[in-house]
Amino acid sequence: MEAQLQTYRPLLTKFQSLIALFILCLGISIMSDKFLTVANFWNVLRQISVNVCISTGMTLVVLTAGIDLSVGSVLALSGAITAGLLRNGIQLPSSNLYIGFTLLGATLAGLITGSGLGWFNGWAITRFKLPPFVATLAMLTIARGLTMLWTEGFPITGLGDSFTFLGTGWFLGIPLPVWLSGIIVAVAVLVTNKTRLGRYIYAIGGSESAARLSGVNINKIKIAVYSIAGGLAAVGGLLVTSRLDSAQPNAGTSYELDSIAAVVIGGTSLSGGRGSILGTVQGAIIIGVLNNGLVLLNVSPFWQQVVKGFVILLAVIIDKSNSKAES
Amino acid sequence: MNTLHPMPSAPCPLLVAENITKRFSGVTALDTVCLEFLAGNVTAVIGENGAGKSTLMKILSGVYPDYEGQIRFNGEPVRFNSIRDAQACGIAIIHQELNLIPYLSISENIFLGREITTRWGTLDRKAMRNKTRELLEKLKLDLSPDTLVAELKVGQQQVVEIAKALLVESEVIIMDEPTSAISESEVAVLFDIINDLRRENKAIVYISHKLDELFTIADRYVVLRDGKSIESGSMQGIDHDTLIRKMVGRDITSIRRQVNGRVCDTLLSVENLCLKHPVRVQENQLKNLSFTVGRGEIVGIFGLMGAGRTELLETLFGLHPKRSSGVISINNQTSQFKAPIDAIQSGFALVPEDRKKDGLVLGLDVQTNISLSNLKTIEQAGLLSRQKETTLAKKYIADLRIKTPSEKQTARNLSGGNQQKIVLSKWLATNPKLLMLDEPTRGIDVNAKNEIYKLILQLADEGMGILVVSSELPEILAISDRILVLCEGCLTAEMAVQDASEDSILKAAIPKTI
């Protein structure tokens, strides 16, 4: 019996998230007949697409042994910038100059904002050797404050059908946000597995000094990774703003926690060097299904948080015992 | 069978291991090992890497509670389920990597987990400080009990570990490679302490790769080979070569550089190289160093701790661009390195001293480590080719005879010698002109050492310039063509190997103002 377990152990470990997901889905579908419907399927995938975008960037950051706490605020500011430019343009008070923004221009401005803030994170971390936790914690507050200033504390709404199409539209029977997050994941998988950048990310997380001595430009890679994370948070911001047809000043609050949870449940080590994008996607799906299931089962939102917390704990405990069994 | 020779007038064995067997998921690390350790004796446990020394020590000190066989302490059968159990019984282990907490004081470290409290339940700092002072006095460490451990030298930290062992009245003290990171003078202090402990009838178990020091300190030896206890006996009448033969089970022909006195053209030339101290900016860690390395020449660099050996290699490799000055030229071309990548592109390679931390990414597999500094060569249309990567790795696994189940094995799971070969592979794949090696054989067993020496000689014969830092004199003398001696950042001697001796090198390495 034990010998059998030993032979299956690697397989079990490899597919543990999928197995957990399957059991979760099975359980919920037994308890609720609304779960296994086509409408709910797309609903869940659409809901998690924002977290998948953010968590893809977060995975890259965590693989370098860093963390990005600012993604929620960066998401809010990027979304607000796009919405504000689209709705109001820029009115220069001194002259009577008014600059209007096309859809493309406003979207690009939002993305540039996000990756710019991410770049700033990376610059502060590498230039002043700040712990990523501290630098991005500061950015969490800074970006939230800037969002409040930009929106003056009120939602920016009425953004037009062509913009809201991004968050609500369908293409070939699949919601656009799912397309977008799917493409992002595919590119990220390629980058992590098949490019120098990806290899350097793993090497830095595994041993920064060994990577440096191998000729890796640590600062450049780190700044790139934080910029990507900021840019992907901005994509999340576009999706959220577009779906609601409104940029909320407090959008994205505590999204960094869901994102870190997805990364950790997906088996990426917080000390860096070990993990994968696809693991994180599975983690995000597990959290999404869990959220959806608890709502369908009419569990109180307060209990939902408690359950989610225990799931995170469980995931990390299983992961620990696996890596122990390996060595 | 195992041959044990209990001496007729020997003191009674304090700690006895009988038929200890330990398996790790199919691999037998220890196979019916029988050993005994006597009170009032220093017993050297010798064996190559992977012979089972550390596994055995971990069983004796309670780290691995799960094993077959019997341990007797003072004649009584005992079984330790934790390190605490072993400590309570009187067995203490001092690991190679010291386990002290840097920002606690000496006294707080010594009493960690066994603090003395007043009757109010608060810490009795005074009592702990007094006891610490007593222990430090006994161990001749002239420091206040309130000194932070972070401020101590490695040798002093070791003494604190010993104090910790003495506090719990340990009868058996296991020392794992205690001299691997300390200077000669600190070794002398350590040996004094060990001699005192022997006089107090403690049993000392001493593990070391440096065979020479065993003749100074050990009374008995125990040989482990491939997880089996081969034999034991008195150190008296045993010489160096006999000991090695017992360890490896066969004769090892030692390597000597064939000095053919040829003149080689200059590959690397360094002029007035200076390196500022990172904190004390007025001070220089390297002072006006000028030297050359020829094509196909092996230049050995010797120096005591703090002489600037490692800093020299790091500076040449472009790791300290802001603090260094001077002219470095390779092939008569002056180079300014802002980062290691510039040095690598100019044909430099550095095998660092701490291979686990700086040489390898331990969590990645063999092929990923080998390709790390060569990713451009395995790219195809901008993407990494797994196939090319595997081919590259397989070539070096075969060429350097790296013992690994496959190129996909995690680097952490390989032995020190094989890990070092991976680091070498990584650099050889960059086709360097100048190979710099920092303590290339530290913590590596005799066989792997010889293989690495042979490789270095072969590379030099093929025309590579080699700069090797070592703190082991026999090593420097065996492989170098020319020897540079550093002392406190200055170049104090430069000699051809035929004119060099251990005496002359040491004389140049020891600071004059003591």
Interface residues (C-beta under 8 A of the other chain):
Chain A: L190 N193 K194 T195 R196 R199 Y202 A203 G206 S207 S209 A210 A211 R212 L213 S214 G215 V216 N217 G273 R274 S327
Chain B: F317 L319 A339 P340 I341 I344 L350 P352 K357 D358 G359 L360 V361 L362 G363 L364 T368 S371 L372 S373 L375 K376 E379 G382 L383 L384 R412 N413 K426
